Amino acid sequence: MTLAAALLLTSIVGWAIVEALTASHEPQERLPRELATGLALFAIHAVGLAEHLVRGGGTELPALAVGSSLIVAGIALRIAAIRALGPRFVSSCTVDRVITSGPYRWMHHPSEVGLLATAAGAALLLDSAIAATIAAVVLVPLSALRCHAEDLRLTADQGSTRSTRLPSMSTK
């Protein structure tokens, strides 16, 4: 097993454990968009790992360092977003109020930004063009749709209370 593969697998297991321990555990129905996002993330990791191993497993040190850093930063951002939302962190787009604590002080949709950072980091870590393509063509549009749906729901429920100075991934 290569260093890049070991780093990826360790980060995936660590991420799953920490997110499972941090997120609320209410029963929820998985929506098609969330299932597609999970499948895309799985494909990025699985296909990227396969491409990496078939090529012989070499990753240059800068790509290894930057990819690992993106994965760690993305996971940390997602965990911070989950902690800030507490039991409001769910798969469905239910919004009852604007959250302005944690990473929400600086950006909209930090969980989605963290998810995309981990996907980009995995593609870079594994030096996988196919994983990068899946992230760009499938995961980015799915994340943008989720962000847009959340923004629409928030605007409908709360009015325009969200700060316009913060960047958003929404496609408004």
C-alpha positions, -999 to +999 in steps of 0.1 A: +000+000+000+013+034-009+016+064+016-011+082-003-035+053-002-028+048+035-034+085+042-067+084+022-080+053+039-070+066+074-087+099+067-119+083+055-122+060+086-113+089+109-138+112+092-166+086+094-160+080+131-157+117+141-187+127+120-208+098+134-199+108+169-206+145+163-238+145+142-272+140+157-287+106+154-323+112+146-340+089+121-342+106+087-351+097+052-323+098+027-332+120-002-321+113-038-297+143-038-280+131-006-277+095-019-262+109-052-237+130-031-227+099-011-223+078-042-203+105-059-180+108-029-176+070-028-168+070-065-142+098-061-124+077-034-128+043-050-120+053-085-092+076-074-077+049-053-079+024-082-064+048-107-036+056-082-028+019-076-030+010-113-005+038-121+019+024-096+010+046-067+034+074-071+024+109-058+048+138-057+055+153-023+038+187-029+006+170-041+008+146-011+011+175+013-015+198-003-040+169-008-036+157+028-040+193+040-072+198+020-087+166+034-079+175+070-091+211+065-123+199+048-131+174+076-123+200+103-147+225+085-175+199+083-171+189+119-171+226+130-203+231+109-219+200+124-211+212+159-224+247+152-257+233+139-260+206+166-293+187+161-302+209+132-275+192+111-297+168+089-298+156+054-331+173+045-332+210+038-350+220+069-340+255+082-356+271+113-332+300+118-300+315+106-269+302+124-241+327+129-217+308+152-188+286+143-178+286+107-211+302+098-196+335+110-174+335+079-192+316+052-224+301+040-226+263+037-193+253+054-203+217+055-206+216+017-173+236+013-157+210+036-171+182+016-157+197-017-123+203+000-121+167+010-130+155-025-105+178-041-079+168-016-085+131-023-081+137-061-049+156-055-035+131-029-041+102-053-031+123-084-063+111-100-077+129-130-108+107-130-115+115-093-110+152-100-134+150-130-161+132-109-158+159-082-161+187-108-188+172-129-210+155-103-202+167-067-199+204-073-233+207-091-249+185-064-235+207-037-245+239-055-281+225-058-282+217-021-269+252-012-294+268-035-323+247-020-312+257+016-309+294+006-344+293-010-358+276+021-341+301+044-354+331+024-389+317+023-389+310+061-369+339+074-369+366+047-336+379+035-318+377+069-286+362+057-257+385+053-249+393+017-213+401+025-205+364+029-197+341+000-223+315-009-221+285-032-257+291-042-265+295-079-290+323-073 
